[in-house]
Amino acid sequence: MVGLPARGKSFISQKIRRYLSWLSVPTESFTQSSFRKKRAESLKFMDDELFDPLNEKGKKLRLLSHQDCMGAILNWFSNHQSGVAIYDGANITRDIRKKIKETLSSSDVQTLFLESYCDDESKVRANIQDINQTSPDYMDKTVEYTLADLKKKIRFYDSFYEPMNVEYEGDCTFIKVLNLSSEILINRIESYLQSRIVYYVMNLHVKPRYIWLSRHGESQYNLEGKIGGDADLSERGWKYARRLKDMAEKYIPNHGSLHVWTSTLTRTQQTASFLPYPKKTWKALDELDAGSCDGLTYEEIAERFPEDFKARDDNKFEYRYPGGESYRDVITRLEPIIMELENQENVLVITHQAVLRCIYAYFMNVHQEESPWMSIPLHTLIRLEIRAYDTLVTRIKADIPAVSTYKEKGTSKLGETRDNSKILAGDVISTGKS
Ligand SMILES: O=P(O)(O)OC[C@H]1O[C@@](CO)(OP(=O)(O)O)[C@@H](O)[C@@H]1O
């Protein structure tokens, strides 16, 4: 990363790390400031000395923390055949970038510089506000403190900042993001992975916003415990479809501009049928294809294909149904959906259990092995609040009972059917954090 403080470098780093990890590319982010803090603590160094351009000790400490960070990156590469290490630091001089490139290329590592250049004061200010509210570095500090501290650092770094340009660094591969917008300059993009990163960064948003998710209403197949298929909604499923309209009006603040996405399957389209908003149907949102097990109950699968049943329980993320899909396959086909969601302002996605797990795992940073086992109940509207440094989740459970479609590891039985008495009157709201 390249850029002055408060230019969204950590935000972009974290997003890229999450995106690539979700696509199964080993990715790690190394934050230079954490190495600097460690060094400063051990040397009993004050921040004031560190950001004084005339202070020789400060200069030395910055150099040491850079070396520590590079050491950690090289060490990480020695343990990984392939992958992406993100150096989250300022790296604002041509000299330091030249050294980074040389060091990495001597270890056979390609370098892609990603500069966040911003001279729009209002955007810098908004970013400082975000940093104050959500960055672990400033969690217990006032806005005034964060503002003063970051301004001091910006002034310091600005005195020797050399933005990237083709004239001086034409031989480098770089992406330059201008004013945290979709305006981007690129130079010498050479590999597929680099082009994925360019495309992803182009779709990124810094504005906080909500994404709304829901499974379809309870289907006839859900009632019978069957997987896959293209069944209609049950009576309670239709009830949820009607309720979803009221819930959208009640909970989605700017529902007037809402867009609804569904899969091509009947149950999601019936669920969306009362919503008076523009709709889009995506094949990519169809449920995980259960291949030759489509239309069976888990008990029938366990009985007829015991080896497959066990193999899926043992490694649910990788297991591919004969003639069907695995969770990994679903993630691959969901990539365009994620790109679009990163770009959109106000969308409600109505889809299926496995697909929602994959989308949820991306936004909530859930580990691959864990994601196929997450609980995504029926008749629940999920609100993801996408913020600069984390995602907040709120689940709004409609008071309409539904069967459980959750199967635990090691059993072929579904979870307990929720009975009416356990459903509280009114919607039940719960929250959590990524
Ligand atoms: O990966 P598991 O846990 O089997 O969950 C996926 C299953 O969920 C189901 C319901 O059991 O999805 P949905 O009703 O949301 O379309 C099945 O169709 C699908 O095969």
Residues whose N, C-alpha, C, O or C-beta is under 5 A from the ligand:
A	BS01	LIG	K226 I227 G228 E287 L288 A290 T351 H352 Q353 A354 P372 T405
